[in-house]
């Protein structure tokens, strides 16, 4: 038998491309961090992003482990 894999080669998204859609920051390893009102306001104004919040709450090693870094 032949081993055939059908893949479309979808590009992996980066955390900068993903919107934060709620009141929490969810990390790829399953950790969840509730966002403060200030964090949500800064996100809506474009003054911060998910990578900066991941560094703030989980340290630089966590942000470096995110896809696209």
PQR file with spaces between the fields and no chain letter, atoms N, CA, C, O and H, PARSE charges and radii, in Angstrom:
ATOM       1  N    UNK     1       0.832   -1.188    0.000 -0.4000 1.5000
ATOM       2  CA   UNK     1       0.000    0.000    0.000 -0.0000 2.0000
ATOM       3  C    UNK     1       0.873    1.246    0.000  0.5500 1.7000
ATOM       4  O    UNK     1       1.983    1.266    0.532 -0.5500 1.4000
ATOM       5  N    UNK     2       0.341    2.246   -0.599 -0.4000 1.5000
ATOM       6  CA   UNK     2       1.030    3.535   -0.624 -0.0000 2.0000
ATOM       7  C    UNK     2       0.517    4.411    0.513  0.5500 1.7000
ATOM       8  O    UNK     2      -0.675    4.441    0.821 -0.5500 1.4000
ATOM       9  H    UNK     2      -0.561    2.230   -1.031  0.4000 1.0000
ATOM      10  N    UNK     3       1.435    5.104    1.105 -0.4000 1.5000
ATOM      11  CA   UNK     3       1.060    6.043    2.164 -0.0000 2.0000
ATOM      12  C    UNK     3       0.806    7.398    1.515  0.5500 1.7000
ATOM      13  O    UNK     3       1.738    8.106    1.134 -0.5500 1.4000
ATOM      14  H    UNK     3       2.403    5.080    0.854  0.4000 1.0000
ATOM      15  N    UNK     4      -0.453    7.739    1.400 -0.4000 1.5000
ATOM      16  CA   UNK     4      -0.832    8.987    0.735 -0.0000 2.0000
ATOM      17  C    UNK     4      -1.427    9.924    1.776  0.5500 1.7000
ATOM      18  O    UNK     4      -2.372    9.569    2.481 -0.5500 1.4000
ATOM      19  H    UNK     4      -1.210    7.164    1.709  0.4000 1.0000
ATOM      20  N    UNK     5      -0.877   11.098    1.862 -0.4000 1.5000
ATOM      21  CA   UNK     5      -1.445   12.123    2.728 -0.0000 2.0000
ATOM      22  C    UNK     5      -1.926   13.269    1.862  0.5500 1.7000
ATOM      23  O    UNK     5      -1.195   13.811    1.032 -0.5500 1.4000
ATOM      24  H    UNK     5      -0.110   11.387    1.289  0.4000 1.0000
ATOM      25  N    UNK     6      -3.139   13.605    2.080 -0.4000 1.5000
ATOM      26  CA   UNK     6      -3.715   14.723    1.342 -0.0000 2.0000
ATOM      27  C    UNK     6      -3.669   15.943    2.244  0.5500 1.7000
ATOM      28  O    UNK     6      -4.409   16.024    3.225 -0.5500 1.4000
ATOM      29  H    UNK     6      -3.732   13.165    2.755  0.4000 1.0000
ATOM      30  N    UNK     7      -2.834   16.858    1.929 -0.4000 1.5000
ATOM      31  CA   UNK     7      -2.730   18.076    2.713 -0.0000 2.0000
ATOM      32  C    UNK     7      -2.791   19.274    1.799  0.5500 1.7000
ATOM      33  O    UNK     7      -2.323   19.248    0.661 -0.5500 1.4000
ATOM      34  H    UNK     7      -2.232   16.793    1.133  0.4000 1.0000
ATOM      35  N    UNK     8      -3.370   20.297    2.319 -0.4000 1.5000
ATOM      36  CA   UNK     8      -3.495   21.509    1.519 -0.0000 2.0000
ATOM      37  C    UNK     8      -2.401   22.511    1.840  0.5500 1.7000
ATOM      38  O    UNK     8      -2.282   23.545    1.183 -0.5500 1.4000
ATOM      39  H    UNK     8      -3.750   20.318    3.244  0.4000 1.0000
ATOM      40  N    UNK     9      -1.608   22.202    2.846 -0.4000 1.5000
ATOM      41  CA   UNK     9      -0.539   23.110    3.176 -0.0000 2.0000
ATOM      42  C    UNK     9      -1.011   24.448    3.706  0.5500 1.7000
ATOM      43  O    UNK     9      -0.498   25.490    3.298 -0.5500 1.4000
ATOM      44  H    UNK     9      -1.705   21.361    3.379  0.4000 1.0000
ATOM      45  N    UNK    10      -1.976   24.436    4.607 -0.4000 1.5000
ATOM      46  CA   UNK    10      -2.448   25.690    5.187 -0.0000 2.0000
ATOM      47  C    UNK    10      -1.322   26.332    5.981  0.5500 1.7000
ATOM      48  O    UNK    10      -0.625   25.643    6.725 -0.5500 1.4000
ATOM      49  H    UNK    10      -2.393   23.590    4.938  0.4000 1.0000
ATOM      50  N    UNK    11      -1.134   27.623    5.841 -0.4000 1.5000
ATOM      51  CA   UNK    11      -0.083   28.285    6.605 -0.0000 2.0000
ATOM      52  C    UNK    11      -0.467   28.355    8.088  0.5500 1.7000
ATOM      53  O    UNK    11      -1.635   28.537    8.431 -0.5500 1.4000
ATOM      54  H    UNK    11      -1.701   28.183    5.237  0.4000 1.0000
ATOM      55  N    UNK    12       0.518   28.211    8.941 -0.4000 1.5000
ATOM      56  CA   UNK    12       0.275   28.311   10.375 -0.0000 2.0000
ATOM      57  C    UNK    12       0.067   29.773   10.734  0.5500 1.7000
ATOM      58  O    UNK    12       0.825   30.640   10.299 -0.5500 1.4000
ATOM      59  H    UNK    12       1.467   28.063    8.663  0.4000 1.0000
ATOM      60  N    UNK    13      -0.955   30.042   11.524 -0.4000 1.5000
ATOM      61  CA   UNK    13      -1.215   31.432   11.901 -0.0000 2.0000
ATOM      62  C    UNK    13      -0.304   31.825   13.059  0.5500 1.7000
ATOM      63  O    UNK    13       0.177   30.975   13.809 -0.5500 1.4000
ATOM      64  H    UNK    13      -1.571   29.338   11.877  0.4000 1.0000
ATOM      65  N    UNK    14      -0.084   33.098   13.185 -0.4000 1.5000
ATOM      66  CA   UNK    14       0.712   33.604   14.295 -0.0000 2.0000
ATOM      67  C    UNK    14      -0.221   34.289   15.273  0.5500 1.7000
ATOM      68  O    UNK    14      -1.349   34.645   14.934 -0.5500 1.4000
ATOM      69  H    UNK    14      -0.474   33.788   12.576  0.4000 1.0000
ATOM      70  N    UNK    15       0.266   34.468   16.495 -0.4000 1.5000
ATOM      71  CA   UNK    15      -0.590   35.069   17.517 -0.0000 2.0000
ATOM      72  C    UNK    15      -0.968   36.502   17.167  0.5500 1.7000
ATOM      73  O    UNK    15      -2.029   36.979   17.570 -0.5500 1.4000
ATOM      74  H    UNK    15       1.182   34.178   16.771  0.4000 1.0000
ATOM      75  N    UNK    16      -0.110   37.191   16.423 -0.4000 1.5000
ATOM      76  CA   UNK    16      -0.438   38.567   16.037 -0.0000 2.0000
ATOM      77  C    UNK    16      -1.623   38.617   15.082  0.5500 1.7000
ATOM      78  O    UNK    16      -2.324   39.627   15.024 -0.5500 1.4000
ATOM      79  H    UNK    16       0.752   36.804   16.096  0.4000 1.0000
ATOM      80  N    UNK    17      -1.855   37.547   14.334 -0.4000 1.5000
ATOM      81  CA   UNK    17      -2.945   37.520   13.360 -0.0000 2.0000
ATOM      82  C    UNK    17      -4.276   37.139   13.991  0.5500 1.7000
ATOM      83  O    UNK    17      -5.328   37.343   13.387 -0.5500 1.4000
ATOM      84  H    UNK    17      -1.286   36.727   14.381  0.4000 1.0000
ATOM      85  N    UNK    18      -4.242   36.589   15.199 -0.4000 1.5000
ATOM      86  CA   UNK    18      -5.461   36.109   15.839 -0.0000 2.0000
ATOM      87  C    UNK    18      -6.068   37.196   16.723  0.5500 1.7000
ATOM      88  O    UNK    18      -5.362   37.792   17.537 -0.5500 1.4000
ATOM      89  H    UNK    18      -3.387   36.423   15.691  0.4000 1.0000
ATOM      90  N    UNK    19      -7.351   37.457   16.577 -0.4000 1.5000
ATOM      91  CA   UNK    19      -7.981   38.446   17.441 -0.0000 2.0000
ATOM      92  C    UNK    19      -8.224   37.864   18.832  0.5500 1.7000
ATOM      93  O    UNK    19      -8.382   36.653   18.985 -0.5500 1.4000
ATOM      94  H    UNK    19      -7.924   36.972   15.917  0.4000 1.0000
ATOM      95  N    UNK    20      -8.253   38.724   19.835 -0.4000 1.5000
ATOM      96  CA   UNK    20      -8.660   38.301   21.175 -0.0000 2.0000
ATOM      97  C    UNK    20     -10.147   38.596   21.251  0.5500 1.7000
ATOM      98  O    UNK    20     -10.557   39.754   21.172 -0.5500 1.4000
ATOM      99  H    UNK    20      -8.125   39.707   19.711  0.4000 1.0000
ATOM     100  N    UNK    21     -10.951   37.565   21.401 -0.4000 1.5000
ATOM     101  CA   UNK    21     -12.398   37.708   21.256 -0.0000 2.0000
ATOM     102  C    UNK    21     -13.159   37.756   22.574  0.5500 1.7000
ATOM     103  O    UNK    21     -14.390   37.766   22.577 -0.5500 1.4000
ATOM     104  H    UNK    21     -10.617   36.624   21.465  0.4000 1.0000
ATOM     105  N    UNK    22     -12.458   37.784   23.668 -0.4000 1.5000
ATOM     106  CA   UNK    22     -13.170   37.790   24.935 -0.0000 2.0000
ATOM     107  C    UNK    22     -12.358   38.453   26.022  0.5500 1.7000
ATOM     108  O    UNK    22     -11.516   39.313   25.765 -0.5500 1.4000
ATOM     109  H    UNK    22     -11.458   37.776   23.666  0.4000 1.0000
ATOM     110  N    UNK    23     -12.630   38.031   27.240 -0.4000 1.5000
ATOM     111  CA   UNK    23     -11.987   38.631   28.399 -0.0000 2.0000
ATOM     112  C    UNK    23     -10.813   37.822   28.899  0.5500 1.7000
ATOM     113  O    UNK    23     -10.312   38.074   29.995 -0.5500 1.4000
ATOM     114  H    UNK    23     -13.314   37.332   27.449  0.4000 1.0000
ATOM     115  N    UNK    24     -10.360   36.846   28.111 -0.4000 1.5000
ATOM     116  CA   UNK    24      -9.242   36.012   28.539 -0.0000 2.0000
ATOM     117  C    UNK    24      -8.219   35.870   27.418  0.5500 1.7000
ATOM     118  O    UNK    24      -8.540   36.001   26.237 -0.5500 1.4000
ATOM     119  H    UNK    24     -10.767   36.642   27.221  0.4000 1.0000
ATOM     120  N    UNK    25      -6.974   35.598   27.820 -0.4000 1.5000
ATOM     121  CA   UNK    25      -5.908   35.282   26.887 -0.0000 2.0000
ATOM     122  C    UNK    25      -5.639   33.792   27.049  0.5500 1.7000
ATOM     123  O    UNK    25      -5.213   33.353   28.117 -0.5500 1.4000
ATOM     124  H    UNK    25      -6.713   35.492   28.780  0.4000 1.0000
ATOM     125  N    UNK    26      -5.883   33.015   26.007 -0.4000 1.5000
ATOM     126  CA   UNK    26      -5.676   31.565   26.050 -0.0000 2.0000
ATOM     127  C    UNK    26      -4.362   31.230   25.365  0.5500 1.7000
ATOM     128  O    UNK    26      -4.139   31.604   24.213 -0.5500 1.4000
ATOM     129  H    UNK    26      -6.229   33.371   25.139  0.4000 1.0000
ATOM     130  N    UNK    27      -3.498   30.528   26.074 -0.4000 1.5000
ATOM     131  CA   UNK    27      -2.200   30.139   25.542 -0.0000 2.0000
ATOM     132  C    UNK    27      -2.304   28.776   24.877  0.5500 1.7000
ATOM     133  O    UNK    27      -3.201   28.001   25.211 -0.5500 1.4000
ATOM     134  H    UNK    27      -3.679   30.224   27.009  0.4000 1.0000
ATOM     135  N    UNK    28      -1.407   28.463   23.941 -0.4000 1.5000
ATOM     136  CA   UNK    28      -1.460   27.179   23.248 -0.0000 2.0000
ATOM     137  C    UNK    28      -1.323   25.968   24.177  0.5500 1.7000
ATOM     138  O    UNK    28      -1.812   24.884   23.856 -0.5500 1.4000
ATOM     139  H    UNK    28      -0.679   29.093   23.670  0.4000 1.0000
ATOM     140  N    UNK    29      -0.664   26.147   25.321 -0.4000 1.5000
ATOM     141  CA   UNK    29      -0.499   25.019   26.241 -0.0000 2.0000
ATOM     142  C    UNK    29      -1.683   24.856   27.192  0.5500 1.7000
ATOM     143  O    UNK    29      -1.646   23.997   28.073 -0.5500 1.4000
ATOM     144  H    UNK    29      -0.267   27.027   25.581  0.4000 1.0000
ATOM     145  N    UNK    30      -2.725   25.662   27.031 -0.4000 1.5000
ATOM     146  CA   UNK    30      -3.945   25.498   27.814 -0.0000 2.0000
ATOM     147  C    UNK    30      -4.106   26.481   28.958  0.5500 1.7000
ATOM     148  O    UNK    30      -5.172   26.536   29.571 -0.5500 1.4000
ATOM     149  H    UNK    30      -2.755   26.359   26.316  0.4000 1.0000
ATOM     150  N    UNK    31      -3.091   27.248   29.258 -0.4000 1.5000
ATOM     151  CA   UNK    31      -3.222   28.230   30.333 -0.0000 2.0000
ATOM     152  C    UNK    31      -4.138   29.356   29.883  0.5500 1.7000
ATOM     153  O    UNK    31      -4.147   29.749   28.716 -0.5500 1.4000
ATOM     154  H    UNK    31      -2.224   27.204   28.760  0.4000 1.0000
ATOM     155  N    UNK    32      -4.911   29.867   30.841 -0.4000 1.5000
ATOM     156  CA   UNK    32      -5.855   30.944   30.550 -0.0000 2.0000
ATOM     157  C    UNK    32      -5.613   32.073   31.541  0.5500 1.7000
ATOM     158  O    UNK    32      -5.506   31.845   32.746 -0.5500 1.4000
ATOM     159  H    UNK    32      -4.903   29.548   31.789  0.4000 1.0000
ATOM     160  N    UNK    33      -5.529   33.282   31.023 -0.4000 1.5000
ATOM     161  CA   UNK    33      -5.318   34.455   31.866 -0.0000 2.0000
ATOM     162  C    UNK    33      -6.459   35.436   31.641  0.5500 1.7000
ATOM     163  O    UNK    33      -6.630   35.935   30.529 -0.5500 1.4000
ATOM     164  H    UNK    33      -5.616   33.467   30.044  0.4000 1.0000
ATOM     165  N    UNK    34      -7.250   35.724   32.688 -0.4000 1.5000
ATOM     166  CA   UNK    34      -8.279   36.758   32.540 -0.0000 2.0000
ATOM     167  C    UNK    34      -7.612   38.109   32.283  0.5500 1.7000
ATOM     168  O    UNK    34      -6.591   38.426   32.892 -0.5500 1.4000
ATOM     169  H    UNK    34      -7.111   35.319   33.592  0.4000 1.0000
ATOM     170  N    UNK    35      -8.183   38.892   31.391 -0.4000 1.5000
ATOM     171  CA   UNK    35      -7.634   40.206   31.074 -0.0000 2.0000
ATOM     172  C    UNK    35      -8.324   41.272   31.906  0.5500 1.7000
ATOM     173  O    UNK    35      -9.531   41.207   32.139 -0.5500 1.4000
ATOM     174  H    UNK    35      -9.012   38.634   30.896  0.4000 1.0000
ATOM     175  N    UNK    36      -7.556   42.246   32.348 -0.4000 1.5000
ATOM     176  CA   UNK    36      -8.121   43.347   33.108 -0.0000 2.0000
ATOM     177  C    UNK    36      -8.835   44.302   32.162  0.5500 1.7000
ATOM     178  O    UNK    36      -8.702   44.208   30.942 -0.5500 1.4000
ATOM     179  H    UNK    36      -6.576   42.298   32.159  0.4000 1.0000
ATOM     180  N    UNK    37      -9.587   45.216   32.743 -0.4000 1.5000
ATOM     181  CA   UNK    37     -10.266   46.226   31.938 -0.0000 2.0000
ATOM     182  C    UNK    37      -9.227   47.050   31.172  0.5500 1.7000
ATOM     183  O    UNK    37      -9.426   47.389   30.006 -0.5500 1.4000
ATOM     184  H    UNK    37      -9.694   45.293   33.734  0.4000 1.0000
ATOM     185  N    UNK    38      -8.111   47.368   31.851 -0.4000 1.5000
ATOM     186  CA   UNK    38      -7.042   48.147   31.225 -0.0000 2.0000
ATOM     187  C    UNK    38      -6.448   47.397   30.030  0.5500 1.7000
ATOM     188  O    UNK    38      -6.209   47.996   28.980 -0.5500 1.4000
ATOM     189  H    UNK    38      -7.950   47.093   32.799  0.4000 1.0000
ATOM     190  N    UNK    39      -6.208   46.087   30.183 -0.4000 1.5000
ATOM     191  CA   UNK    39      -5.677   45.283   29.074 -0.0000 2.0000
ATOM     192  C    UNK    39      -6.626   45.314   27.882  0.5500 1.7000
ATOM     193  O    UNK    39      -6.195   45.494   26.743 -0.5500 1.4000
ATOM     194  H    UNK    39      -6.401   45.601   31.035  0.4000 1.0000
ATOM     195  N    UNK    40      -7.917   45.139   28.148 -0.4000 1.5000
ATOM     196  CA   UNK    40      -8.905   45.133   27.061 -0.0000 2.0000
ATOM     197  C    UNK    40      -8.989   46.488   26.383  0.5500 1.7000
ATOM     198  O    UNK    40      -9.156   46.559   25.165 -0.5500 1.4000
ATOM     199  H    UNK    40      -8.267   44.994   29.073  0.4000 1.0000
ATOM     200  N    UNK    41      -8.875   47.580   27.162 -0.4000 1.5000
ATOM     201  CA   UNK    41      -8.913   48.922   26.589 -0.0000 2.0000
ATOM     202  C    UNK    41      -7.683   49.145   25.707  0.5500 1.7000
ATOM     203  O    UNK    41      -7.797   49.681   24.604 -0.5500 1.4000
ATOM     204  H    UNK    41      -8.739   47.522   28.151  0.4000 1.0000
ATOM     205  N    UNK    42      -6.511   48.735   26.192 -0.4000 1.5000
ATOM     206  CA   UNK    42      -5.292   48.907   25.403 -0.0000 2.0000
ATOM     207  C    UNK    42      -5.350   48.086   24.119  0.5500 1.7000
ATOM     208  O    UNK    42      -4.853   48.528   23.083 -0.5500 1.4000
ATOM     209  H    UNK    42      -6.419   48.300   27.088  0.4000 1.0000
ATOM     210  N    UNK    43      -5.950   46.899   24.172 -0.4000 1.5000
ATOM     211  CA   UNK    43      -6.127   46.088   22.966 -0.0000 2.0000
ATOM     212  C    UNK    43      -7.024   46.791   21.962  0.5500 1.7000
ATOM     213  O    UNK    43      -6.716   46.843   20.771 -0.5500 1.4000
ATOM     214  H    UNK    43      -6.355   46.541   25.013  0.4000 1.0000
ATOM     215  N    UNK    44      -8.138   47.332   22.446 -0.4000 1.5000
ATOM     216  CA   UNK    44      -9.081   47.975   21.525 -0.0000 2.0000
ATOM     217  C    UNK    44      -8.482   49.233   20.896  0.5500 1.7000
ATOM     218  O    UNK    44      -8.853   49.601   19.781 -0.5500 1.4000
ATOM     219  H    UNK    44      -8.388   47.290   23.413  0.4000 1.0000
ATOM     220  N    UNK    45      -7.565   49.893   21.594 -0.4000 1.5000
ATOM     221  CA   UNK    45      -6.907   51.081   21.051 -0.0000 2.0000
ATOM     222  C    UNK    45      -5.677   50.744   20.221  0.5500 1.7000
ATOM     223  O    UNK    45      -5.063   51.629   19.625 -0.5500 1.4000
ATOM     224  H    UNK    45      -7.263   49.594   22.500  0.4000 1.0000
ATOM     225  N    UNK    46      -5.320   49.472   20.182 -0.4000 1.5000
ATOM     226  CA   UNK    46      -4.163   49.049   19.401 -0.0000 2.0000
ATOM     227  C    UNK    46      -2.831   49.354   20.073  0.5500 1.7000
ATOM     228  O    UNK    46      -1.799   49.394   19.403 -0.5500 1.4000
ATOM     229  H    UNK    46      -5.819   48.753   20.665  0.4000 1.0000
ATOM     230  N    UNK    47      -2.836   49.572   21.391 -0.4000 1.5000
ATOM     231  CA   UNK    47      -1.620   49.920   22.119 -0.0000 2.0000
ATOM     232  C    UNK    47      -0.860   48.691   22.627  0.5500 1.7000
ATOM     233  O    UNK    47       0.267   48.815   23.106 -0.5500 1.4000
ATOM     234  H    UNK    47      -3.674   49.540   21.936  0.4000 1.0000
ATOM     235  N    UNK    48      -1.461   47.529   22.528 -0.4000 1.5000
ATOM     236  CA   UNK    48      -0.811   46.279   22.921 -0.0000 2.0000
ATOM     237  C    UNK    48      -1.335   45.173   22.016  0.5500 1.7000
ATOM     238  O    UNK    48      -2.274   45.381   21.248 -0.5500 1.4000
ATOM     239  H    UNK    48      -2.377   47.428   22.139  0.4000 1.0000
ATOM     240  N    UNK    49      -0.727   44.009   22.109 -0.4000 1.5000
ATOM     241  CA   UNK    49      -1.196   42.867   21.332 -0.0000 2.0000
ATOM     242  C    UNK    49      -1.058   41.604   22.173  0.5500 1.7000
ATOM     243  O    UNK    49      -0.599   41.656   23.314 -0.5500 1.4000
ATOM     244  H    UNK    49       0.036   43.840   22.733  0.4000 1.0000
ATOM     245  N    UNK    50      -1.453   40.482   21.611 -0.4000 1.5000
ATOM     246  CA   UNK    50      -1.465   39.222   22.350 -0.0000 2.0000
ATOM     247  C    UNK    50      -0.061   38.810   22.779  0.5500 1.7000
ATOM     248  O    UNK    50       0.116   38.282   23.877 -0.5500 1.4000
ATOM     249  H    UNK    50      -1.826   40.439   20.685  0.4000 1.0000
ATOM     250  N    UNK    51       0.928   39.041   21.941 -0.4000 1.5000
ATOM     251  CA   UNK    51       2.300   38.655   22.299 -0.0000 2.0000
ATOM     252  C    UNK    51       2.789   39.455   23.512  0.5500 1.7000
ATOM     253  O    UNK    51       3.421   38.888   24.403 -0.5500 1.4000
ATOM     254  H    UNK    51       0.784   39.470   21.049  0.4000 1.0000
ATOM     255  N    UNK    52       2.510   40.739   23.557 -0.4000 1.5000
ATOM     256  CA   UNK    52       2.929   41.551   24.698 -0.0000 2.0000
ATOM     257  C    UNK    52       2.212   41.121   25.977  0.5500 1.7000
ATOM     258  O    UNK    52       2.814   41.099   27.051 -0.5500 1.4000
ATOM     259  H    UNK    52       1.996   41.199   22.833  0.4000 1.0000
ATOM     260  N    UNK    53       0.938   40.781   25.862 -0.4000 1.5000
ATOM     261  CA   UNK    53       0.200   40.316   27.032 -0.0000 2.0000
ATOM     262  C    UNK    53       0.725   38.960   27.516  0.5500 1.7000
ATOM     263  O    UNK    53       0.803   38.721   28.721 -0.5500 1.4000
ATOM     264  H    UNK    53       0.450   40.799   24.989  0.4000 1.0000
ATOM     265  N    UNK    54       1.085   38.075   26.582 -0.4000 1.5000
ATOM     266  CA   UNK    54       1.645   36.784   26.967 -0.0000 2.0000
ATOM     267  C    UNK    54       2.955   36.981   27.716  0.5500 1.7000
ATOM     268  O    UNK    54       3.222   36.276   28.689 -0.5500 1.4000
ATOM     269  H    UNK    54       1.022   38.269   25.603  0.4000 1.0000
ATOM     270  N    UNK    55       3.771   37.923   27.279 -0.4000 1.5000
ATOM     271  CA   UNK    55       5.025   38.220   27.969 -0.0000 2.0000
ATOM     272  C    UNK    55       4.749   38.793   29.356  0.5500 1.7000
ATOM     273  O    UNK    55       5.434   38.449   30.320 -0.5500 1.4000
ATOM     274  H    UNK    55       3.554   38.496   26.488  0.4000 1.0000
ATOM     275  N    UNK    56       3.759   39.654   29.457 -0.4000 1.5000
ATOM     276  CA   UNK    56       3.418   40.279   30.734 -0.0000 2.0000
ATOM     277  C    UNK    56       2.974   39.232   31.761  0.5500 1.7000
ATOM     278  O    UNK    56       3.425   39.260   32.906 -0.5500 1.4000
ATOM     279  H    UNK    56       3.203   39.934   28.674  0.4000 1.0000
ATOM     280  N    UNK    57       2.109   38.327   31.364 -0.4000 1.5000
ATOM     281  CA   UNK    57       1.526   37.387   32.306 -0.0000 2.0000
ATOM     282  C    UNK    57       2.311   36.086   32.469  0.5500 1.7000
ATOM     283  O    UNK    57       2.323   35.505   33.554 -0.5500 1.4000
ATOM     284  H    UNK    57       1.743   38.305   30.434  0.4000 1.0000
ATOM     285  N    UNK    58       2.960   35.628   31.411 -0.4000 1.5000
ATOM     286  CA   UNK    58       3.583   34.311   31.457 -0.0000 2.0000
ATOM     287  C    UNK    58       5.090   34.349   31.286  0.5500 1.7000
ATOM     288  O    UNK    58       5.737   33.303   31.336 -0.5500 1.4000
ATOM     289  H    UNK    58       2.951   36.100   30.530  0.4000 1.0000
ATOM     290  N    UNK    59       5.665   35.523   31.086 -0.4000 1.5000
ATOM     291  CA   UNK    59       7.115   35.649   30.949 -0.0000 2.0000
ATOM     292  C    UNK    59       7.575   35.548   29.508  0.5500 1.7000
ATOM     293  O    UNK    59       6.822   35.103   28.642 -0.5500 1.4000
ATOM     294  H    UNK    59       5.140   36.373   31.046  0.4000 1.0000
ATOM     295  N    UNK    60       8.815   35.962   29.246 -0.4000 1.5000
ATOM     296  CA   UNK    60       9.330   35.985   27.878 -0.0000 2.0000
ATOM     297  C    UNK    60       9.446   34.602   27.242  0.5500 1.7000
ATOM     298  O    UNK    60       9.320   34.478   26.024 -0.5500 1.4000
ATOM     299  H    UNK    60       9.427   36.323   29.950  0.4000 1.0000
ATOM     300  N    UNK    61       9.681   33.569   28.035 -0.4000 1.5000
ATOM     301  CA   UNK    61       9.801   32.219   27.471 -0.0000 2.0000
ATOM     302  C    UNK    61       8.473   31.767   26.868  0.5500 1.7000
ATOM     303  O    UNK    61       8.464   31.070   25.853 -0.5500 1.4000
ATOM     304  H    UNK    61       9.782   33.671   29.025  0.4000 1.0000
ATOM     305  N    UNK    62       7.358   32.152   27.475 -0.4000 1.5000
ATOM     306  CA   UNK    62       6.045   31.760   26.952 -0.0000 2.0000
ATOM     307  C    UNK    62       5.763   32.442   25.621  0.5500 1.7000
ATOM     308  O    UNK    62       5.249   31.814   24.695 -0.5500 1.4000
ATOM     309  H    UNK    62       7.365   32.718   28.299  0.4000 1.0000
ATOM     310  N    UNK    63       6.093   33.708   25.526 -0.4000 1.5000
ATOM     311  CA   UNK    63       5.853   34.433   24.273 -0.0000 2.0000
ATOM     312  C    UNK    63       6.747   33.900   23.170  0.5500 1.7000
ATOM     313  O    UNK    63       6.340   33.862   22.009 -0.5500 1.4000
ATOM     314  H    UNK    63       6.510   34.217   26.279  0.4000 1.0000
ATOM     315  N    UNK    64       7.951   33.490   23.512 -0.4000 1.5000
ATOM     316  CA   UNK    64       8.880   32.955   22.503 -0.0000 2.0000
ATOM     317  C    UNK    64       8.410   31.609   21.996  0.5500 1.7000
ATOM     318  O    UNK    64       8.747   31.228   20.875 -0.5500 1.4000
ATOM     319  H    UNK    64       8.282   33.520   24.456  0.4000 1.0000
ATOM     320  N    UNK    65       7.642   30.878   22.783 -0.4000 1.5000
ATOM     321  CA   UNK    65       7.154   29.562   22.379 -0.0000 2.0000
ATOM     322  C    UNK    65       5.927   29.644   21.470  0.5500 1.7000
ATOM     323  O    UNK    65       5.491   28.628   20.928 -0.5500 1.4000
ATOM     324  H    UNK    65       7.368   31.187   23.694  0.4000 1.0000
ATOM     325  N    UNK    66       5.368   30.840   21.300 -0.4000 1.5000
ATOM     326  CA   UNK    66       4.183   30.986   20.470 -0.0000 2.0000
ATOM     327  C    UNK    66       4.538   30.854   19.004  0.5500 1.7000
ATOM     328  O    UNK    66       5.641   31.215   18.594 -0.5500 1.4000
ATOM     329  H    UNK    66       5.721   31.665   21.740  0.4000 1.0000
ATOM     330  N    UNK    67       3.605   30.335   18.205 -0.4000 1.5000
ATOM     331  CA   UNK    67       3.863   30.231   16.767 -0.0000 2.0000
ATOM     332  C    UNK    67       4.121   31.602   16.164  0.5500 1.7000
ATOM     333  O    UNK    67       3.521   32.598   16.569 -0.5500 1.4000
ATOM     334  H    UNK    67       2.709   30.042   18.538  0.4000 1.0000
ATOM     335  N    UNK    68       5.019   31.638   15.196 -0.4000 1.5000
ATOM     336  CA   UNK    68       5.285   32.880   14.501 -0.0000 2.0000
ATOM     337  C    UNK    68       6.351   33.729   15.134  0.5500 1.7000
ATOM     338  O    UNK    68       6.570   34.862   14.708 -0.5500 1.4000
ATOM     339  H    UNK    68       5.506   30.830   14.867  0.4000 1.0000
ATOM     340  N    UNK    69       7.024   33.210   16.145 -0.4000 1.5000
ATOM     341  CA   UNK    69       8.085   34.001   16.779 -0.0000 2.0000
ATOM     342  C    UNK    69       9.451   33.551   16.339  0.5500 1.7000
ATOM     343  O    UNK    69      10.456   34.110   16.778 -0.5500 1.4000
ATOM     344  H    UNK    69       6.846   32.289   16.491  0.4000 1.0000
